[in-house]
Amino acid sequence: MKGSRWLDLSRAVFAVVGAAALLITVGGLSSGESLVNPVFPIGLGLGALSLAASVLVTAPAPWQAVVTWLGIGAVLLGLSVFGWIVFTDPDLHADAYAFFLVPAAILVAASAVLAAGRRTAGALGSAAQDTAAR
């Protein structure tokens, strides 16, 4: 699965999400937002973990595997929180749901492909599998 087009596309989706989160966070900081705003560290964490997951998905080291799983989890957690906000807001109508559901479906599919790629490369890294096999 290392050379899969779906894996490459999923990596690109995660890279775009990570870059966008970092750019929005840094842009907010440059416009005068406070460092104590909880959105700032969350945006930095989501951006960094998403970018790391896109780069390290097939990496062999156990720490790289952990970072990949954290990145996938961070994106899915962020998607869940955003979905909760969208679906519990009484001012949004059913017409607006598609603006959340279409990107959510893309992110869930990309997460599944990255998870499959990580499992193919060794769920905890191929170095961890080599150690367990001895």
Order of alpha helices (4+ residues) and beta strands (2+ residues): alpha-alpha-alpha-alpha-alpha
